[in-house]
Amino acid sequence: MVHSVPMIRCPSCQRPATKRDGYDQRGRQWYGCRPCHRDFTATTTSAFSGYRWPADVILTAVRWYASYPLSATHVMQLLAERHIDVSARTVLNWVQTFGPQLAKTLYPYRRRWGRRWYVDEVFCFRGTQKRYLYRAIDQHGQVVDILLRDKRDRESAEAFFRRALKRTGVVPHTVVSDHHQPYLKAVATTTPTARHIRMGLHRARGETTKPIERSHVATRDRLRGARGLKSVATGQRFLEGFEGLHALRRGYVKLRALVPRYQPTKASPHDTTRAVMIAINTLGTQMRKAA
């Protein structure tokens, strides 16, 4: 018995396509929409539409650059060994474009955030320039949010908390920070119901900022080989992609929702590595062009 394949919807007018109109150079089916007179394929709305290289190649380059202490030139050379000839600048453009999109697509699969937040900053140096990376984690060690700023003041702290509240939809009941003075008014302004605990790193007992300090290690290790961040905008985009992939590897993402055959209790480190790669490619199919 032969089953007919249903026509996909036009990405412009959302009506079913009215005809099949041949194939493109890659063998993908062209569809035609008579009401709006547009031709399209199943991947027209994909974030990778219009790029020379397929999504798996681009995502592999992004994954290598964001996950390991590699330069863009190193990634370019690894791709060249696989007969994929791109420039180091192209690798950086891919990281800047698709890293944040990948992190955003991961959000629905993130585990539930806790309501006890540890907040601190990482100092990022590039020559004589100094920038400040605001980071927060919950009691489980999951990164809540990050924000790179030029200044370390009350305005930056408030911007960070507002961004974290908006992106997670979670209001903390406790915020633990060091004795940085701007946190006092920032916490009182943005989360007035939260209990603010100001503690240091070295204490014999009681609450400390040690969890967030330990969480900085992976970020510091990656930035050490990057020779700093050139600008706040590009640094923020890179770090969003880095933190998203780091969360995927550390188990803060529901990996089984992306890879149904993955069994966390029985998986070896090799199985987990392969599952992460499959999950990233699956997320790539869900990434869409900005409207």
Phi, psi and omega per residue, in radians:
M1 nan 2.306 -3.091
V2 -1.730 2.205 3.115
H3 -1.800 2.289 3.100
S4 -1.368 2.447 3.128
V5 -1.419 2.195 -3.108
P6 -1.134 2.570 3.122
M7 -1.313 2.405 3.122
I8 -1.382 2.888 -3.088
R9 -1.522 2.593 3.096
C10 -1.195 2.252 -3.135
P11 -1.178 -0.263 -3.113
S12 -1.567 -0.945 -3.079
C13 -1.848 -0.060 3.098
Q14 1.117 0.348 3.037
R15 -1.671 2.673 3.106
P16 -1.064 2.485 3.108
A17 -1.078 2.547 -3.071
T18 -1.722 -0.247 3.133
K19 -2.790 2.730 2.983
R20 -1.652 2.351 -2.936
D21 -2.217 0.893 3.080
G22 1.451 -2.826 -3.076
Y23 -2.302 2.676 3.077
D24 -1.528 -3.022 -3.067
Q25 -1.151 -0.396 3.134
R26 -1.670 0.125 3.104
G27 1.452 0.237 3.138
R28 -1.524 2.475 -3.087
Q29 -1.207 2.232 2.984
W30 -1.498 2.444 3.037
Y31 -2.097 2.613 3.112
G32 -2.070 2.459 3.114
C33 -2.052 1.966 -3.087
R34 -1.247 -0.675 -3.122
P35 -1.030 -0.712 -3.109
C36 -1.927 0.048 3.046
H37 1.013 0.773 3.128
R38 -2.086 2.558 2.996
D39 -1.880 2.533 -3.104
F40 -2.767 2.879 3.029
T41 -2.054 3.105 3.137
A42 -1.162 -0.329 -3.097
T43 -1.870 0.231 -3.089
T44 -1.050 -0.681 -3.100
T45 -1.520 -0.019 3.138
S46 -1.139 2.580 3.100
A47 -1.119 -0.322 -3.099
F48 -1.694 0.021 -3.137
S49 -1.126 2.320 -3.135
G50 1.676 -0.173 3.107
Y51 -1.529 2.556 -3.102
R52 -1.155 -0.746 -3.057
W53 -1.637 2.585 -3.130
P54 -1.190 2.919 -3.035
A55 -1.070 -0.660 -3.080
D56 -1.151 -0.596 3.088
V57 -1.172 -0.814 -3.125
I58 -1.106 -0.774 -3.124
L59 -1.183 -0.567 3.071
T60 -1.114 -0.773 3.115
A61 -1.100 -0.742 3.122
V62 -1.120 -0.733 -3.126
R63 -1.128 -0.759 3.120
W64 -1.099 -0.821 -3.062
Y65 -1.170 -0.711 -3.067
A66 -1.436 -0.363 -3.045
S67 -1.692 -0.468 -3.019
Y68 -2.192 2.753 -3.140
P69 -1.321 1.148 -3.127
L70 -1.980 2.564 3.001
S71 -1.504 2.958 3.089
A72 -1.100 -0.581 3.094
T73 -1.153 -0.695 3.094
H74 -1.066 -0.792 3.124
V75 -1.110 -0.702 3.097
M76 -1.023 -0.731 -3.134
Q77 -1.204 -0.661 3.095
L78 -1.132 -0.677 3.088
L79 -1.196 -0.661 3.137
A80 -1.090 -0.593 3.085
E81 -1.094 -0.377 3.130
R82 -1.801 0.331 3.079
H83 1.122 0.594 3.051
I84 -2.029 1.857 -3.009
D85 -1.721 1.804 3.063
V86 -2.327 2.890 3.121
S87 -1.624 2.873 3.089
A88 -1.104 -0.615 3.104
R89 -1.104 -0.667 3.093
T90 -1.094 -0.706 3.103
V91 -1.060 -0.791 3.128
L92 -1.105 -0.698 3.107
N93 -1.097 -0.699 3.094
W94 -1.099 -0.751 -3.134
V95 -1.104 -0.758 -3.131
Q96 -1.183 -0.580 -3.088
T97 -1.437 -0.821 -2.967
F98 -1.749 -0.302 3.096
G99 -1.038 -0.938 3.114
P100 -1.104 -0.637 3.118
Q101 -1.123 -0.682 3.119
L102 -1.122 -0.758 3.118
A103 -1.103 -0.683 3.127
K104 -1.171 -0.698 3.128
T105 -1.161 -0.448 3.126
L106 -1.256 -0.396 -2.980
Y107 -0.934 -0.775 -3.136
P108 -1.110 -0.309 -3.101
Y109 -1.748 -0.011 3.140
R110 -1.221 2.605 3.066
R111 -1.243 2.784 -3.073
R112 -1.096 2.328 -3.141
W113 -1.332 2.523 3.055
G114 -1.371 3.012 -3.082
R115 -1.954 0.260 3.006
R116 -2.021 1.926 -3.015
W117 -1.870 2.416 3.011
Y118 -1.926 2.197 -3.010
V119 -2.134 2.446 3.102
D120 -2.856 3.046 3.108
E121 -2.145 2.642 3.001
V122 -1.924 2.257 3.100
F123 -1.442 2.206 -3.128
C124 -2.000 2.095 -3.077
F125 -1.903 2.480 2.959
R126 -2.492 1.735 -3.028
G127 1.136 -2.146 3.106
T128 -1.608 -0.068 -3.129
Q129 -1.440 2.469 3.110
K130 -2.250 2.251 3.078
R131 -2.217 2.870 -2.996
Y132 -2.219 2.155 3.129
L133 -1.777 1.891 3.081
Y134 -1.399 2.279 -3.139
R135 -2.370 2.593 3.059
A136 -2.429 2.451 3.025
I137 -2.204 2.803 3.065
D138 -1.665 -3.019 -3.073
Q139 -1.200 -0.251 3.117
H140 -1.608 -0.091 -3.118
G141 1.637 0.003 -3.128
Q142 -1.358 2.326 3.139
V143 -1.230 2.176 -3.140
V144 -1.381 -0.887 3.132
D145 -2.945 2.927 3.086
I146 -2.400 2.705 3.076
L147 -2.700 2.170 3.130
L148 -1.679 2.262 -3.089
R149 -2.367 2.768 3.089
D150 -1.379 -0.507 -3.048
K151 -2.129 2.690 3.121
R152 -1.976 1.456 -3.049
D153 -2.509 -3.055 -3.108
R154 -1.107 -0.705 -3.132
E155 -1.051 -0.733 3.124
S156 -1.171 -0.721 3.137
A157 -1.111 -0.745 3.121
E158 -1.154 -0.706 3.103
A159 -1.064 -0.683 3.134
F160 -1.129 -0.827 -3.115
F161 -1.135 -0.704 3.122
R162 -1.111 -0.720 3.120
R163 -1.120 -0.770 -3.134
A164 -1.117 -0.720 3.129
L165 -1.128 -0.709 -3.111
K166 -1.208 -0.730 -3.057
R167 -1.306 -0.591 -3.084
T168 -1.661 -0.501 -3.058
G169 1.242 0.289 -3.115
V170 -2.019 2.316 3.069
V171 -1.803 2.070 -3.100
P172 -1.223 2.597 3.031
H173 -1.650 -0.280 3.110
T174 -2.488 2.358 3.062
V175 -2.152 2.137 3.131
V176 -1.904 2.195 -3.134
S177 -2.461 3.060 3.024
D178 -1.467 -2.850 -3.055
H179 -1.582 0.360 3.083
H180 -1.074 2.085 -2.964
Q181 -1.042 -0.750 -3.107
P182 -1.026 -0.360 3.126
Y183 -1.129 -0.494 -3.118
L184 -0.978 -1.007 -3.096
K185 -1.326 -0.523 3.136
A186 -1.126 -0.783 3.117
V187 -1.179 -0.740 -3.138
A188 -1.113 -0.557 -3.105
T189 -1.419 -0.782 -3.018
T190 -1.569 -0.589 3.129
T191 -2.282 1.234 -3.030
P192 -1.122 -0.377 -3.132
T193 -1.501 -0.155 -3.071
A194 -1.421 2.562 3.026
R195 -1.491 2.177 -3.089
H196 -1.788 2.070 3.119
I197 -1.906 2.118 3.130
R198 -1.857 1.940 -3.085
M199 -2.370 2.872 3.086
G200 -1.758 -3.066 -3.128
L201 -1.436 -0.702 -3.011
H202 -1.784 1.681 3.077
R203 -2.387 2.485 -3.116
A204 -1.251 -0.553 -3.128
R205 -2.623 2.927 3.126
G206 1.476 -2.959 -3.085
E207 -1.271 2.466 3.069
T208 -2.386 2.995 3.075
T209 -1.654 0.303 -3.102
K210 -1.047 -0.672 3.137
P211 -1.015 -0.762 -3.121
I212 -1.279 -0.568 3.088
E213 -1.130 -0.700 3.087
R214 -1.153 -0.611 -3.132
S215 -1.172 -0.415 3.138
H216 -1.236 -0.315 -2.959
V217 -1.024 -0.840 -3.104
A218 -1.093 -0.690 3.131
T219 -1.152 -0.788 3.133
R220 -1.097 -0.712 -3.137
D221 -1.100 -0.694 -3.138
R222 -1.246 -0.680 -3.117
L223 -1.260 -0.434 -3.112
R224 -1.079 -0.625 3.136
G225 -1.548 -0.057 -3.091
A226 -1.663 -0.068 -3.135
R227 1.018 0.606 3.077
G228 1.569 3.125 -3.118
L229 -1.991 2.228 -3.000
K230 -1.190 -0.705 3.140
S231 -2.547 2.894 -3.140
V232 -1.172 -0.732 -3.084
A233 -1.132 -0.876 -3.123
T234 -1.217 -0.614 3.103
G235 -1.116 -0.722 3.128
Q236 -1.095 -0.757 -3.131
R237 -1.133 -0.744 3.120
F238 -1.106 -0.776 -3.075
L239 -1.198 -0.539 3.062
E240 -1.106 -0.783 3.095
G241 -1.125 -0.717 3.137
F242 -1.075 -0.837 -3.101
E243 -1.161 -0.618 3.113
G244 -1.109 -0.811 3.133
L245 -1.209 -0.587 3.095
H246 -1.120 -0.716 3.098
A247 -1.113 -0.646 3.128
L248 -1.118 -0.718 -3.121
R249 -1.318 -0.511 -3.082
R250 -1.519 -0.006 3.073
G251 1.570 0.263 3.122
Y252 -1.595 0.146 3.076
V253 -2.116 2.482 3.124
K254 -1.285 1.501 -3.012
L255 -1.145 -0.554 -3.096
R256 -1.208 -0.426 3.082
A257 -1.211 -0.419 3.126
L258 -1.685 -0.519 3.136
V259 -2.215 1.574 -3.011
P260 -0.987 -0.572 -3.095
R261 -1.397 -0.121 -3.101
Y262 -1.295 2.263 3.117
Q263 -2.063 1.785 -3.034
P264 -0.998 -0.653 -3.065
T265 -1.269 -0.397 -3.095
K266 -1.905 -0.089 -3.012
A267 -1.347 2.419 3.002
S268 -1.490 2.929 3.066
P269 -0.980 -0.581 3.114
H270 -1.193 -0.709 3.097
D271 -1.092 -0.718 -3.134
T272 -1.136 -0.714 3.113
T273 -1.062 -0.774 3.117
R274 -1.164 -0.651 3.128
A275 -1.133 -0.662 3.101
V276 -1.092 -0.749 3.122
M277 -1.083 -0.763 3.131
I278 -1.133 -0.700 -3.132
A279 -1.097 -0.701 3.134
I280 -1.128 -0.727 3.099
N281 -1.161 -0.609 3.073
T282 -1.143 -0.740 3.096
L283 -1.098 -0.584 3.109
G284 -1.049 -0.588 3.123
T285 -1.239 -0.297 -3.138
Q286 -1.677 -0.120 -3.119
M287 -1.410 2.269 -3.064
R288 -2.108 2.738 3.075
K289 -1.098 2.567 3.069
A290 -1.174 2.429 -3.113
A291 -1.201 nan nan
